[in-house]
């Protein structure tokens, strides 16, 4: 038998096959979309692939020979890493999520699988980590859970505020009627005043809760945001201390928005007050407006956003800033970092609700020691500007000689009885109903007796107040309408679709109800 040999320089077929496989494996590792890191038994990096460089910002030569702790963010405690190494020491594969830090200091989330590699004798010769950047998925998951939590809190807050508003309407109305009675002694007058003040304070809280829960009725008009900011700036000068410099930068050729001007002003004021409190030693408050285009790429980072054209309102301060933990809860109702007795924790919750109910988005960017920026994106509209209706003048007493027939529709008996008493004391003749269906039946039976004024709650059992008003207007074209906006639900018709209607928010005062009735009925007499 002749001996087996191979010519000098000619590799064996098995060796050639192994070399090809190694080359293919090396190419696959180099081109993998996941980051791959290999360390020696001492934990020093011996290899990283291009995906690692793209994810972390470190070049390969910068990390070779380094410990992977160069990526450490401080987000994990010692016990976390001890558990990881204990699993690796037992020859197990560790799987989990890491929060690491890029070269530029940016934190990122990654899903990792780390395994030990042993030789023929069972000695560990290296460790291999395969990691996938899941920052976007984590952010979207966080946004989704935060939206769910805020929606649940909003439903609870809105339901409580609705019931409280009905109670407060009765309390305020009865107190005002008693206060106008002649012959009250000083002590009675004093205590009635205290009850009235407390009820007004409670009504402000319920109004903020309704705003947060997006159950508030917004009287939306097509507006110029620059005009709203300019008008609000005058009020800001009275709220902001002299050691805070106010800067406004109004964008040119600004698009129009559809929003409630009063609520938008309140949002700006709330953000400004929040900024003021973050600058106890003084600083700069900057308010800016501009046009913005939110692209599909932006949507990729903020999944709840609808791409399109928006108008941007930015409020920035250079105050104390907020930690990530505070930022994650900043829009929650009753959450505040201020000392007890300084604020209710509803200011930013109110802003959040108003923006969301206006189909907009609000984001906060903050860094401790450097300041905070709030960005509000409101959908842009091409519709023409609408003039704001003047607020009717105040009446401190019920005017004498007011006449007319009123149809009052309210399902809450306490509010209905009080409202009827106020209107009758003013000289009006009142028909009352507890539902839209009952009101329509009553109006059909009294067609010969002309109706002059409809006072109806928006939320009624069955048909809503807006639909009722629109149907009655088809029978009584000259009918005047007051919509009581104590609470609204998603999907209801737009209250502004009732032409010429006035709005009254619960809890309302006797003065507010009468001033609207007078304004509308005076139009009838002109």
C-alpha positions as CSV (number, residue, x, y, z in Angstrom):
1,X,0.0,0.0,0.0
2,X,1.4,3.3,-0.9
3,X,1.5,6.0,1.8
4,X,-1.1,8.8,1.5
5,X,0.4,12.2,1.0
6,X,-0.6,15.6,-0.5
7,X,1.6,17.9,-2.6
8,X,3.3,20.7,-0.7
9,X,1.1,23.8,-0.5
10,X,-2.1,22.1,-1.4
11,X,-4.6,22.2,1.6
12,X,-6.6,19.2,2.5
13,X,-10.3,19.3,1.4
14,X,-11.4,19.3,5.0
15,X,-9.2,22.2,5.8
16,X,-10.4,24.1,2.7
17,X,-14.0,23.5,3.8
18,X,-13.3,24.7,7.3
19,X,-11.6,27.8,6.0
20,X,-14.6,28.6,3.8
21,X,-17.0,28.2,6.7
22,X,-14.8,30.4,8.9
23,X,-14.8,33.0,6.2
24,X,-18.6,32.8,5.8
25,X,-19.1,33.0,9.6
26,X,-16.8,36.0,9.8
27,X,-18.8,37.8,7.0
28,X,-22.1,37.0,8.7
29,X,-20.9,38.4,12.1
30,X,-19.5,41.5,10.4
31,X,-22.8,42.1,8.5
32,X,-25.2,41.2,11.3
33,X,-27.8,43.8,12.3
34,X,-27.3,42.9,16.0
35,X,-24.3,44.2,18.0
36,X,-21.8,41.4,18.7
37,X,-19.1,41.8,21.4
38,X,-16.5,39.1,22.3
39,X,-14.4,39.4,25.4
40,X,-11.5,37.3,26.8
41,X,-12.0,35.4,30.1
42,X,-11.0,38.5,32.0
43,X,-13.8,40.5,30.4
44,X,-11.7,42.6,28.1
45,X,-13.1,43.3,24.6
46,X,-11.3,41.4,21.8
47,X,-13.9,42.0,19.0
48,X,-16.9,44.2,18.1
49,X,-18.7,44.2,14.8
50,X,-19.8,47.3,12.8
51,X,-23.4,47.1,14.2
52,X,-21.8,47.8,17.7
53,X,-20.0,50.8,16.3
54,X,-23.3,52.1,14.7
55,X,-25.3,51.6,17.9
56,X,-22.8,53.0,20.5
57,X,-20.9,55.6,18.5
58,X,-17.5,54.0,19.6
59,X,-15.0,53.0,16.9
60,X,-13.6,49.5,17.1
61,X,-10.1,50.6,18.1
62,X,-11.5,52.7,20.9
63,X,-13.0,49.8,22.8
64,X,-10.6,46.9,22.0
65,X,-8.9,46.0,25.3
66,X,-11.5,47.9,27.3
67,X,-14.0,46.4,29.7
68,X,-17.7,46.6,28.5
69,X,-18.3,48.7,31.6
70,X,-17.4,51.7,29.3
71,X,-21.1,51.4,28.3
72,X,-22.4,51.4,31.9
73,X,-25.2,53.9,32.4
74,X,-25.7,53.6,36.2
75,X,-29.3,52.4,35.6
76,X,-28.6,49.0,37.1
77,X,-27.5,48.2,40.6
78,X,-24.7,45.9,41.8
79,X,-27.1,43.0,42.4
80,X,-28.1,43.1,38.8
81,X,-24.6,42.5,37.5
82,X,-23.8,39.9,40.2
83,X,-26.8,37.8,39.1
84,X,-25.6,38.1,35.5
85,X,-22.1,36.8,36.4
86,X,-23.4,34.0,38.6
87,X,-25.4,32.6,35.7
88,X,-22.4,32.9,33.4
89,X,-20.2,31.2,35.9
90,X,-22.6,28.2,36.0
91,X,-22.2,27.9,32.2
92,X,-25.7,29.3,31.6
93,X,-26.7,31.9,29.0
94,X,-27.9,35.2,30.5
95,X,-30.8,36.9,28.8
96,X,-32.2,40.2,29.7
97,X,-32.5,43.9,29.0
98,X,-29.8,46.5,29.6
99,X,-29.9,50.3,29.7
100,X,-26.5,51.4,28.4
101,X,-24.8,54.7,27.5
102,X,-23.5,55.7,24.1
103,X,-20.3,57.6,23.5
104,X,-22.2,60.9,23.3
105,X,-23.9,60.2,26.7
106,X,-27.3,59.2,25.3
107,X,-29.0,56.3,27.0
108,X,-30.3,53.4,25.0
109,X,-32.1,50.1,25.7
110,X,-30.9,46.8,24.4
111,X,-32.0,43.2,24.6
112,X,-29.0,41.0,25.2
113,X,-27.9,37.3,25.2
114,X,-24.5,36.6,26.8
115,X,-22.9,33.2,26.7
116,X,-19.5,31.7,27.7
117,X,-17.4,29.8,25.2
118,X,-15.3,26.9,26.6
119,X,-12.5,24.8,25.0
120,X,-12.2,21.0,24.9
121,X,-11.1,21.0,28.5
122,X,-14.1,23.0,29.7
123,X,-12.1,26.1,30.4
124,X,-13.8,29.5,29.5
125,X,-11.8,31.1,26.7
126,X,-14.2,33.9,25.9
127,X,-17.7,35.5,26.3
128,X,-20.0,36.4,23.4
129,X,-22.8,39.0,23.7
130,X,-25.4,39.4,21.0
131,X,-27.4,42.6,21.6
132,X,-30.3,44.3,19.8
133,X,-31.2,48.0,20.2
134,X,-34.8,48.2,21.4
135,X,-34.9,51.8,22.3
136,X,-37.7,52.7,19.9
137,X,-39.8,49.7,21.0
138,X,-39.3,50.6,24.6
139,X,-40.2,54.2,24.1
140,X,-43.4,53.3,22.2
141,X,-44.3,50.8,24.8
142,X,-43.8,53.4,27.5
143,X,-46.0,55.9,25.6
144,X,-48.7,53.3,25.2
145,X,-48.8,52.4,28.9
146,X,-48.7,56.1,29.8
147,X,-51.6,56.9,27.5
148,X,-53.6,54.0,29.0
149,X,-52.9,55.2,32.6
150,X,-53.8,58.8,31.8
151,X,-57.0,57.7,30.1
152,X,-58.0,55.6,33.2
153,X,-57.3,58.5,35.6
154,X,-59.1,60.8,33.2
155,X,-62.3,58.7,33.2
156,X,-62.3,58.6,37.0
157,X,-61.6,62.4,37.3
158,X,-64.3,63.2,34.8
159,X,-67.0,61.2,36.5
160,X,-66.3,62.7,39.9
161,X,-66.1,66.2,38.5
162,X,-69.5,65.8,36.7
163,X,-71.3,64.8,39.8
164,X,-69.6,67.5,41.9
165,X,-70.6,70.2,39.4
166,X,-74.3,69.5,39.8
167,X,-74.0,69.7,43.6
168,X,-71.9,72.9,43.4
169,X,-74.4,74.5,41.0
170,X,-77.1,74.1,43.6
171,X,-74.9,75.2,46.5
172,X,-73.7,78.4,44.7
173,X,-77.2,79.3,43.4
174,X,-78.9,78.9,46.8
175,X,-76.1,80.9,48.6
176,X,-76.4,83.7,46.1
177,X,-80.2,83.9,46.5
178,X,-79.8,84.0,50.3
179,X,-77.1,86.7,50.0
180,X,-79.5,89.0,48.1
181,X,-82.2,88.8,50.8
182,X,-82.6,92.0,52.8
183,X,-82.2,92.1,56.6
184,X,-79.5,89.5,57.0
185,X,-77.4,90.0,60.1
186,X,-73.6,90.4,59.9
187,X,-72.8,86.9,61.1
188,X,-75.1,85.2,58.6
189,X,-73.7,87.4,55.8
190,X,-70.1,86.4,56.9
191,X,-70.8,82.7,56.9
192,X,-72.7,82.8,53.6
193,X,-69.7,84.6,52.1
194,X,-67.4,81.8,53.3
195,X,-69.6,79.1,51.9
196,X,-69.7,81.0,48.5
197,X,-65.9,81.4,48.5
198,X,-65.4,77.7,49.3
199,X,-67.8,76.6,46.6
200,X,-66.1,78.8,44.0
201,X,-62.8,77.2,44.9
202,X,-64.3,73.7,44.5
203,X,-65.7,74.7,41.2
204,X,-62.3,75.7,39.9
205,X,-60.9,72.2,40.9
206,X,-63.7,70.4,39.1
207,X,-63.2,72.6,36.0
208,X,-59.5,71.6,36.0
209,X,-60.4,67.9,36.4
210,X,-62.8,68.1,33.5
211,X,-60.1,69.7,31.4
212,X,-57.6,67.0,32.2
213,X,-60.2,64.2,31.5
214,X,-61.1,65.9,28.2
215,X,-64.7,66.2,29.2
216,X,-64.8,70.0,29.2
217,X,-66.9,71.7,26.5
218,X,-64.5,73.7,24.3
219,X,-65.9,76.7,22.3
220,X,-63.5,76.2,19.4
221,X,-62.9,79.0,16.9
222,X,-60.4,79.3,14.0
223,X,-57.6,81.4,15.7
224,X,-54.3,83.1,15.1
225,X,-52.0,81.7,17.8
226,X,-49.8,84.9,17.6
227,X,-52.8,87.0,18.6
228,X,-53.6,84.7,21.5
229,X,-49.9,84.9,22.7
230,X,-49.8,88.7,22.3
231,X,-53.0,89.1,24.4
232,X,-51.8,86.6,27.0
233,X,-48.5,88.4,27.4
234,X,-50.2,91.4,29.0
235,X,-51.6,89.1,31.7
236,X,-48.2,87.4,32.1
237,X,-46.6,90.7,33.1
238,X,-48.8,90.8,36.2
239,X,-48.1,87.2,37.1
240,X,-44.3,87.0,36.6
241,X,-41.8,88.5,38.9
242,X,-39.6,91.4,37.8
243,X,-36.4,89.2,38.0
244,X,-37.8,87.0,35.2
245,X,-37.3,88.3,31.6
246,X,-40.1,87.4,29.2
247,X,-39.1,86.9,25.6
248,X,-41.7,86.3,22.8
249,X,-40.7,85.2,19.3
250,X,-43.7,85.0,17.0
251,X,-43.4,83.0,13.8
252,X,-44.1,84.7,10.5
253,X,-46.8,83.4,8.1
254,X,-48.1,81.4,11.0
255,X,-50.8,78.9,10.1
256,X,-54.3,79.0,11.8
257,X,-55.6,76.6,14.4
258,X,-59.0,75.6,15.7
259,X,-59.1,75.9,19.5
260,X,-60.9,77.5,22.5
261,X,-59.1,80.9,22.9
262,X,-59.8,81.1,26.7
263,X,-58.6,77.6,27.3
264,X,-55.5,78.2,25.2
265,X,-54.7,81.3,27.2
266,X,-55.2,79.4,30.4
267,X,-52.7,76.8,29.1
268,X,-50.1,79.4,28.4
269,X,-50.6,81.0,31.8
270,X,-50.3,77.6,33.6
271,X,-47.0,76.9,31.7
272,X,-45.7,80.3,32.5
273,X,-46.5,80.0,36.2
274,X,-44.8,76.6,36.3
275,X,-41.8,78.2,34.7
276,X,-41.8,81.0,37.2
277,X,-41.8,78.6,40.1
278,X,-38.8,76.8,38.5
279,X,-36.8,80.0,38.5
280,X,-36.8,81.3,42.1
281,X,-33.7,83.3,41.6
282,X,-34.9,84.7,38.3
283,X,-34.2,83.8,34.7
284,X,-35.7,84.0,31.2
285,X,-39.1,82.8,30.1
286,X,-39.3,82.3,26.3
287,X,-42.5,81.9,24.3
288,X,-42.2,81.0,20.7
289,X,-44.6,80.1,17.8
290,X,-43.9,78.6,14.4
291,X,-45.2,76.2,11.8
292,X,-44.2,72.6,12.0
293,X,-44.4,69.5,9.8
294,X,-44.5,66.2,11.7
295,X,-43.2,63.5,9.3
296,X,-43.7,59.8,9.3
297,X,-40.1,59.5,10.6
298,X,-41.2,61.6,13.6
299,X,-44.2,59.3,14.0
300,X,-41.7,56.5,14.2
301,X,-40.4,58.0,17.4
302,X,-43.8,59.1,18.7
303,X,-46.3,56.5,17.7
304,X,-49.3,58.4,18.9
305,X,-48.6,61.3,16.5
306,X,-50.5,61.7,13.2
307,X,-48.2,63.1,10.5
308,X,-49.2,66.4,9.0
309,X,-49.0,70.2,9.3
310,X,-49.1,71.7,12.8
311,X,-48.7,75.0,14.6
312,X,-46.1,74.9,17.3
313,X,-46.2,76.7,20.7
314,X,-42.9,76.4,22.7
315,X,-42.6,77.6,26.3
316,X,-39.0,77.5,27.7
317,X,-37.4,78.4,31.0
318,X,-33.8,78.2,32.2
319,X,-34.7,77.1,35.7
320,X,-34.0,74.1,37.9
321,X,-35.3,71.5,35.4
322,X,-36.8,68.1,36.2
323,X,-35.5,64.6,36.8
324,X,-36.7,61.8,34.4
325,X,-38.9,60.4,37.3
326,X,-40.7,63.8,37.7
327,X,-41.1,64.2,33.9
328,X,-42.8,60.8,33.7
329,X,-45.5,62.0,36.1
330,X,-45.7,65.7,35.4
331,X,-49.1,65.6,33.7
332,X,-50.8,63.5,36.4
333,X,-53.6,65.3,38.4
334,X,-52.6,66.2,41.9
335,X,-48.9,65.3,41.3
336,X,-46.7,68.2,42.4
337,X,-43.1,68.7,43.6
338,X,-44.1,72.0,45.3
339,X,-44.4,72.3,49.1
340,X,-47.7,71.6,50.7
341,X,-50.1,74.5,50.3
342,X,-48.4,75.8,47.1
343,X,-50.5,74.7,44.2
344,X,-52.9,71.8,43.6
345,X,-50.9,69.8,41.1
346,X,-53.6,70.4,38.5
347,X,-52.0,73.1,36.4
348,X,-50.1,70.9,34.0
349,X,-52.8,68.3,34.1
350,X,-55.2,70.9,32.8
351,X,-52.8,71.9,30.0
352,X,-52.5,68.2,29.0
353,X,-56.3,67.8,28.8
354,X,-56.9,71.0,26.8
355,X,-54.2,70.1,24.3
356,X,-55.4,66.5,23.9
357,X,-59.0,67.6,23.5
358,X,-57.9,70.1,20.8
359,X,-56.4,67.1,18.9
360,X,-52.9,68.3,19.7
361,X,-49.8,66.8,21.3
362,X,-47.6,68.1,24.2
363,X,-44.0,67.0,25.0
364,X,-41.7,68.0,27.8
365,X,-37.9,68.2,27.5
366,X,-36.0,68.9,30.7
367,X,-32.6,68.6,32.2
368,X,-31.8,69.2,35.8
369,X,-29.9,72.5,36.3
370,X,-30.5,73.6,32.7
371,X,-34.2,74.2,32.4
372,X,-37.4,72.9,30.8
373,X,-39.1,73.2,27.4
374,X,-42.8,72.4,26.7
375,X,-43.8,71.9,23.1
376,X,-47.4,72.0,22.0
377,X,-48.4,70.9,18.5
378,X,-51.9,72.0,17.4
379,X,-53.3,70.9,14.0
380,X,-53.2,73.5,11.3
381,X,-56.4,74.5,9.5
382,X,-56.9,76.3,6.2
383,X,-60.3,77.7,7.3
384,X,-60.7,81.5,7.6
385,X,-60.4,83.2,11.0
386,X,-63.5,83.6,13.1
387,X,-64.1,86.7,15.2
388,X,-64.5,86.0,18.9
389,X,-67.9,86.8,20.3
390,X,-68.0,89.5,23.0
391,X,-68.6,88.4,26.5
392,X,-72.0,89.8,27.7
393,X,-71.8,92.5,30.4
394,X,-72.4,91.5,34.0
395,X,-75.6,92.0,35.9
396,X,-75.4,92.0,39.7
397,X,-79.2,91.9,40.1
398,X,-82.0,90.3,38.2
399,X,-83.4,92.9,35.8
400,X,-87.0,93.9,36.2
401,X,-89.5,93.4,33.4
402,X,-87.8,90.5,31.6
403,X,-90.4,88.6,29.7
404,X,-90.5,85.5,27.5
405,X,-91.2,81.8,27.4
406,X,-88.4,79.5,28.4
407,X,-88.1,75.7,27.9
408,X,-85.7,74.3,30.5
409,X,-84.3,70.8,29.9
410,X,-82.2,69.3,32.8
411,X,-82.2,65.8,34.1
412,X,-80.7,66.6,37.5
413,X,-83.6,67.7,39.8
414,X,-81.6,69.9,42.0
415,X,-80.1,71.9,39.2
416,X,-83.4,72.0,37.4
417,X,-85.4,73.4,40.4
418,X,-82.7,76.0,41.1
419,X,-82.5,77.1,37.4
420,X,-86.3,77.4,37.2
421,X,-86.4,79.5,40.3
422,X,-83.7,81.9,39.0
423,X,-85.5,82.3,35.6
424,X,-89.0,82.8,37.2
425,X,-87.6,85.4,39.7
426,X,-86.4,87.3,36.6
427,X,-89.9,87.4,35.3
428,X,-89.7,84.6,32.7
429,X,-92.3,81.9,32.2
430,X,-90.7,78.4,32.5
431,X,-91.7,75.0,31.1
432,X,-89.4,72.2,32.3
433,X,-88.5,68.8,31.0
434,X,-86.1,66.1,32.1
435,X,-85.1,64.8,28.6
436,X,-85.0,65.9,25.0
437,X,-87.8,63.6,24.1
438,X,-90.1,65.1,26.8
439,X,-89.1,68.6,25.6
440,X,-89.9,67.9,22.0
441,X,-93.3,66.5,23.0
442,X,-94.0,69.5,25.2
443,X,-93.1,71.9,22.4
444,X,-95.4,70.1,19.9
445,X,-98.3,70.4,22.3
446,X,-97.7,74.1,22.8
447,X,-97.0,75.2,19.3
448,X,-99.5,78.1,19.6
449,X,-97.5,79.5,22.6
450,X,-94.2,80.7,21.0
451,X,-91.0,79.7,22.7
452,X,-88.4,82.4,23.1
453,X,-85.5,80.7,24.9
454,X,-84.2,77.1,25.3
455,X,-82.0,76.4,28.3
456,X,-80.6,72.9,28.1
457,X,-77.9,70.7,29.5
458,X,-75.6,69.1,26.8
459,X,-75.7,65.7,28.5
460,X,-79.2,64.3,28.6
461,X,-80.6,60.8,28.7
462,X,-81.2,59.7,25.1
463,X,-80.9,62.6,22.7
464,X,-78.2,65.2,23.6
465,X,-78.8,69.0,24.1
466,X,-77.1,70.0,20.8
467,X,-79.4,67.7,18.7
468,X,-82.4,68.9,20.7
469,X,-81.6,72.6,20.0
470,X,-81.1,71.9,16.3
471,X,-84.4,70.2,16.0
472,X,-86.3,72.9,17.9
473,X,-84.7,75.6,15.7
474,X,-86.3,74.0,12.7
475,X,-89.7,74.6,14.4
476,X,-88.9,77.9,16.0
477,X,-86.3,79.7,13.8
478,X,-86.1,82.7,16.2
479,X,-85.5,80.6,19.3
480,X,-82.5,81.6,21.4
481,X,-80.4,78.9,23.0
482,X,-78.3,78.6,26.2
483,X,-76.3,75.4,26.3
484,X,-75.2,74.3,29.8
485,X,-71.8,72.8,29.4
486,X,-71.3,70.8,32.6
487,X,-69.8,67.7,31.0
488,X,-69.4,66.2,27.6
489,X,-68.6,62.8,26.1
490,X,-66.5,62.0,23.1
491,X,-68.6,61.7,19.9
492,X,-71.2,64.3,20.8
493,X,-72.1,66.9,18.1
494,X,-70.0,70.1,18.1
495,X,-71.8,72.7,20.4
496,X,-70.7,75.5,18.1
497,X,-72.9,74.1,15.4
498,X,-75.9,75.7,17.1
499,X,-75.7,79.1,15.6
500,X,-75.9,82.0,18.0
501,X,-76.0,79.7,21.1
502,X,-74.4,80.9,24.3
503,X,-72.6,78.6,26.7
504,X,-72.8,78.3,30.5
505,X,-70.4,76.0,32.4
506,X,-71.5,74.3,35.6
507,X,-71.4,75.2,38.3
508,X,-72.8,78.6,37.2
509,X,-74.0,81.6,39.2
510,X,-77.3,83.2,39.1
511,X,-75.7,86.3,37.6
512,X,-74.1,84.3,34.8
513,X,-77.4,82.7,33.8
514,X,-79.3,85.9,33.9
515,X,-76.7,87.9,31.9
516,X,-76.9,85.3,29.1
517,X,-80.7,85.3,29.1
518,X,-80.8,89.1,29.0
519,X,-78.3,89.3,26.1
520,X,-80.3,86.8,24.0
521,X,-83.8,88.1,24.8
522,X,-82.7,91.7,24.2
523,X,-81.6,90.7,20.7
524,X,-85.2,89.5,20.2
525,X,-86.6,93.0,21.2
526,X,-84.2,95.0,19.0
